[in-house]
Amino acid sequence: MREVLIKNEEDTKVFGHRLAESLTENAVVALIGDLGTGKTTLTKYIAEGLGVAETITSPTFTIVCEYHSGRLPLYHFDVYRLENADDLFEIGAEEYFYAGGVSVIEWADQVAEILPEDTKCIFIEYGEREGERIYKCTF
């Protein structure tokens, strides 16, 4: 597992943009981390890197938000409120995973069993200093 030290929001932006450049159709990115670790912020910069023009907000109450203005569609999931992976399956998540876009899933550990095998996982932890994060990446 590769570790990346993120010192500030600018580092998050650079990481998100670089990740976005590498993403292809049907990519799934799983974000796992405690409340306040920056999952939505990282998603915002992935979206920006894809060329998404809309403002990214957390889809906590809607489960998924769709953005179609970038080079690939972005499907932004927040599964925090779901009971289990079956709930995500029932809302048609697999259709999103294979719809030709990029799926970014916050709180993905809650639905890990239904994620595609090639999902890119990022475990986000607090760093030692204020504002620092450690990204542990499976890719």
Buried (B, 14 or more C-beta within 10 A) or exposed (E): EEEEEBEEBEBBBEBBBEBBEEBEEBBBBBBBBEEEBBBBBBBBBBBBBBEBEEEBEBBEEEBBBBBEEBBBBBBBBBBBEBEEBEBBBEBEBBEBBEBEBBBBBBBBBBBEEEBBEEBBBBBBBBBEEEEBBBBBBEE
